[in-house]
Amino acid sequence: MQKRKILEGIGRVFASRILTDQNSPDRTITVSIGVPRRDGSNWECPFLIEGLGKREVVTAGGVDSLQALVGAIGRARTILDEEGQSIVWFDAWPGIPSILPAGIGKKVEGRIETLIEREFKRRSETKFREYKAEVLKAEAVLKGTVPTTNRARKLKKQKDHLARWEKNLRDWKPGPAQKSNS
């Protein structure tokens, strides 16, 4: 069982993520979110963003622990966005999700989610094409040499991954969340 990390000012760390600056890949930014805690009759959720300069614990409040947690995630994203830098997770994604404001209505939420999903699918298709080009290049190189078992096995694994990815992209229909039959 992994022991929970404890940070001064936020207590036990509930979740954390390490981000990088696209303009300076050696620079890391760590977002640590503490466990929501009672604050009188309400709740607060502390968080800390390290790597932006001044070390400051920030809290987000709510009427219950979930609202405080969602508020902390949203506020962390806002702080990162306000930095105006290219702070990313896995080279492209902002790393902290945007949270839709409450009370905009299901219809509007559905349209926004569909737009986000379409954009995400478009980006996934681009990444797929880039990866496919790498695999095809590796295959061409392998054909021009005496293939080793390891190289051939690795190429087969990559091609299998490509086939599954392509099928998932083909089956992916962006739109409002679908109800599961299970």
Phi, psi and omega per residue, in radians:
M1 nan 2.281 -3.094
Q2 -1.366 2.319 3.115
K3 -1.342 2.359 -3.139
R4 -1.239 2.421 3.101
K5 -1.360 2.468 3.097
I6 -2.108 2.224 3.123
L7 -2.019 2.469 3.106
E8 -1.048 2.249 3.097
G9 1.693 -0.492 3.125
I10 -2.056 -0.210 3.136
G11 1.334 -2.463 -3.097
R12 -1.189 2.290 -3.136
V13 -1.415 2.139 3.119
F14 -1.450 -0.737 -3.123
A15 -2.719 2.649 3.063
S16 -2.589 2.764 3.120
R17 -2.554 2.405 3.099
I18 -1.800 2.159 -3.131
L19 -1.952 2.876 3.075
T20 -2.219 2.808 3.075
D21 -1.671 2.060 -3.110
Q22 -1.010 -0.550 -3.125
N23 -1.415 -0.259 -3.135
S24 -2.580 1.374 -3.017
P25 -0.990 -0.366 3.111
D26 -1.346 -0.284 -3.116
R27 -1.493 2.209 3.108
T28 -2.019 2.613 3.086
I29 -2.176 2.196 -3.121
T30 -1.939 2.209 3.061
V31 -1.838 2.098 3.115
S32 -2.083 2.223 -3.127
I33 -1.973 2.226 3.141
G34 -1.437 2.983 3.097
V35 -1.276 2.284 3.087
P36 -0.980 2.536 -3.106
R37 -2.455 2.726 3.136
R38 -1.162 2.502 3.059
D39 -2.382 1.460 -3.015
G40 1.223 -2.206 3.126
S41 -1.545 -0.128 3.125
N42 -1.870 -2.959 3.139
W43 -2.238 2.715 3.017
E44 -2.394 2.662 3.103
C45 -2.284 1.959 -3.122
P46 -1.434 2.622 3.025
F47 -2.593 2.808 -3.088
L48 -2.421 2.324 3.050
I49 -1.993 2.022 -3.135
E50 -1.868 2.453 3.104
G51 1.921 0.029 3.117
L52 -1.826 0.019 -3.104
G53 2.142 -1.940 -3.095
K54 -1.104 2.284 3.110
R55 -1.530 1.973 -3.086
E56 -2.463 2.236 3.062
V57 -1.424 2.282 3.140
V58 -2.065 2.594 3.080
T59 -2.177 2.648 3.024
A60 -2.121 2.458 -3.083
G61 -1.867 2.906 3.094
G62 -2.943 2.959 3.124
V63 -1.393 -0.309 3.035
D64 -2.515 3.055 -3.054
S65 -1.142 -0.609 -3.130
L66 -1.188 -0.750 3.116
Q67 -1.099 -0.680 3.109
A68 -1.141 -0.735 3.127
L69 -1.121 -0.828 3.119
V70 -1.079 -0.682 3.100
G71 -1.110 -0.684 3.119
A72 -1.135 -0.740 3.114
I73 -1.095 -0.800 3.133
G74 -1.107 -0.732 -3.136
R75 -1.185 -0.672 3.093
A76 -1.062 -0.751 3.118
R77 -1.073 -0.758 3.138
T78 -1.063 -0.787 3.137
I79 -1.067 -0.764 3.129
L80 -1.119 -0.739 3.116
D81 -1.090 -0.675 -3.122
E82 -1.172 -0.364 3.105
E83 -1.130 -0.456 3.106
G84 1.215 0.319 3.137
Q85 -1.874 2.949 3.131
S86 -1.556 1.259 -3.129
I87 -1.576 2.129 -3.014
V88 -2.368 2.898 3.032
W89 -2.170 2.220 -3.089
F90 0.960 0.844 2.976
D91 1.221 -0.282 -3.068
A92 -2.499 -0.689 -3.008
W93 -1.391 2.426 -3.101
P94 -0.992 -0.401 3.033
G95 1.667 -0.533 3.080
I96 -2.119 2.141 -3.047
P97 -1.170 2.607 2.990
S98 -1.346 2.561 3.133
I99 -2.059 2.202 3.135
L100 -1.204 2.456 3.103
P101 -1.138 2.540 3.121
A102 -1.281 2.626 3.016
G103 1.493 0.250 3.137
I104 -1.568 -0.122 3.101
G105 1.677 2.552 -3.099
K106 -1.076 -0.676 -3.097
K107 -1.122 -0.801 3.134
V108 -1.167 -0.748 3.088
E109 -0.985 -0.790 -3.137
G110 -1.060 -0.737 3.132
R111 -1.148 -0.738 3.126
I112 -1.126 -0.775 3.126
E113 -1.080 -0.674 3.110
T114 -1.124 -0.755 3.097
L115 -1.057 -0.767 3.137
I116 -1.106 -0.785 -3.133
E117 -1.109 -0.708 3.106
R118 -1.076 -0.751 3.126
E119 -1.140 -0.737 3.127
F120 -1.110 -0.702 3.100
K121 -1.110 -0.763 3.132
R122 -1.026 -0.777 3.122
R123 -1.163 -0.661 3.102
S124 -1.120 -0.678 3.109
E125 -1.132 -0.668 3.098
T126 -1.120 -0.819 3.109
K127 -1.062 -0.693 3.113
F128 -1.041 -0.827 -3.134
R129 -1.077 -0.697 3.111
E130 -1.110 -0.778 -3.138
Y131 -1.152 -0.706 3.125
K132 -1.073 -0.716 3.116
A133 -1.090 -0.702 3.099
E134 -1.102 -0.755 -3.132
V135 -1.145 -0.757 3.130
L136 -1.118 -0.644 3.098
K137 -1.139 -0.769 3.116
A138 -1.097 -0.651 3.118
E139 -1.142 -0.716 3.126
A140 -1.126 -0.725 3.111
V141 -1.110 -0.739 -3.131
L142 -1.105 -0.657 3.133
K143 -1.155 -0.536 -3.100
G144 -1.482 -0.010 -3.133
T145 -2.241 3.067 3.017
V146 -1.430 1.953 -3.059
P147 -1.196 2.364 3.012
T148 -1.564 2.767 -3.129
T149 -1.049 -0.762 -3.110
N150 -1.114 -0.770 -3.132
R151 -1.132 -0.735 3.131
A152 -1.140 -0.720 3.122
R153 -1.118 -0.754 3.128
K154 -1.099 -0.744 3.128
L155 -1.113 -0.731 3.121
K156 -1.080 -0.739 3.117
K157 -1.065 -0.747 3.132
Q158 -1.136 -0.716 -3.134
K159 -1.188 -0.641 3.064
D160 -1.105 -0.746 3.104
H161 -1.079 -0.755 3.108
L162 -1.022 -0.774 -3.118
A163 -1.102 -0.758 3.116
R164 -1.131 -0.735 -3.134
W165 -1.095 -0.790 -3.140
E166 -1.075 -0.730 3.114
K167 -1.109 -0.771 3.126
N168 -1.063 -0.732 3.117
L169 -1.125 -0.713 3.136
R170 -1.115 -0.684 -3.098
D171 -1.401 -0.267 -3.063
W172 -1.300 2.041 3.115
K173 -2.035 1.698 3.139
P174 -1.024 2.451 3.115
G175 2.908 -3.040 3.133
P176 -0.981 2.602 -3.131
A177 -0.937 2.353 -3.125
Q178 -1.624 2.487 3.089
K179 -1.327 2.432 3.133
S180 -1.431 2.524 3.107
N181 -1.529 -0.101 -3.093
S182 -1.516 nan nan
